[in-house]
Amino acid sequence: MAPGWLTAVAWTYLSVCFLCAAIVGYDIFVCGRRQSMGVMNAVYPITALYFGPLALAVYWRWRRAPSRRAPGAGSGSLAHAPQTAMARTGEAPGTDAGQHGAHGVAETPERPAADRQAKAGQPRWLMMATEVSHCGSGCALGDVISEFAIFWLALSIAGVTLWAEYIGDYFFALAFGIVFQYFAIAPMRGLGVRDGLKAAAKADFISLTAFEVGLFGWMAVMAFVLFPAPNNLTPGSAAFWFLMQVGMMIGFFASWPANVWLVRRGIKIPM
């Protein structure tokens, strides 16, 4: 059983994170600040579920899109009045320059030139943080579903619940990670379902594995050092999820170098 102080800290931080995620979700879905890349509408609230105020601050400062309910209204570095195709590209609509943005990628609703132009002056760490949060959101969602499923089904391997958690967490994280990556890569590259899933698996496997290795290392500390059997924490306690949030932060930074390498090799496209 977790000590009282840890339970109090856990409930406080969990509450703050849920509030931050709700604020981001409300801003995106109710206030009409949808992201140009649709999958990011889910990524930012999920990231706030474990990074809390930090994720909210980064979103509000740099990743908050202009409101589509009131054109030209918004805040942060992305709040710019709508521009014509000629203003954005310097060319009349219909020309090659007007139809293609940087890197020769055809303009689509998923990645308009105006958004790339607005993000061009932002720090490089912010681009990488977005890449990692995209990977991490699929991992986090898969981990949460897996942990609850294993807890409810009382699964274990050789009498150790952690081994079942490792397998279940990795499987679900990989599944959700590839889906999240598919909805980022396929629209940008104009890929069909089969090619899109192949590209998503190639782009996400390494970064996702790095995330899970970081998380799994922390879970081992939780299970064998902080709360060894028979006092293992379970998903039924707030302390368990607070420590899992810490593990997800560790996984986030563990996957950072992998994402840098993948972007440099052109396997992942900068967001």
C-alpha positions, 0 to 999 in steps of 0.5 A: 500500500502506498503511504498517505503522502504519496496518495495525496500527491498522486491525487493532486497531480492526477487532478491537475493533469486531467484539468490540463487535458480537459482545457486543451481538449475544450480549446481544440474541439469546442472552441474550434481550434482544430489542428491542421494534422487531424491526429494532433487533436488527440495527441495534445490532450493525451500528452497533457494527461502525463505532462500536465501544466508543462504540456498545456503551456507548450500547447498554449504558447506554440501549438494553439491553432487559429480558431476556425469559428472566428477567422483571424482570431487566435493567440500564440505564434500560430494566430495569424489572419488568413492569407491568400495563396498568393500571400503565402507563396508569392505565386498565383494559385495554380502555379507549381509554387502555389501548389507545393510547400517546402520539400515539394509536398503537395498542399493538402488540408492536413499540412497547409503552407501557412502552418509550416510558415508559422512554425518555421521560426520556432525552436528546433527542440519544439519540433522534436518535442512534437515528434516525441509527443506524437509517438508518446501519445500512442504509447500512453494510450496503449499502456493505459488500456493494457494495464486496466485489462491485465488488472481486471483479468488478473493476468500474470506470467510465472506468477509475476504480473510485471511480465504480463504487463510488459507484453500487453503494454508493448503490444497495445502501444505498438498498435496505437503507435502505428495507427497514430503514425499512419494518420500523420504519414499517410496524408502527408505522403499521399499513401494508401492504407497498405503503404501507409501502414508499412511506412508508419510501422517503419517510422514508429517501431524504433521510437516506440520501442525506446519509449517503452524501454524507458517506461519498462525500466521505471516499472521494474523499479516500481515493482522490485524496489519501491513496492516489491511483492506482496505490496505491489501497487495496482491500477486501482490506486492513484499512486500507481498511475502517478508513478506511471505518469513519471514512467511516461515522462522517462519514456518520453525523454528516452525516445528523444534520441531515436526520434532525432535519428529518424528525422535526420534519416528522413524516416519521419517527417518533421511536424 
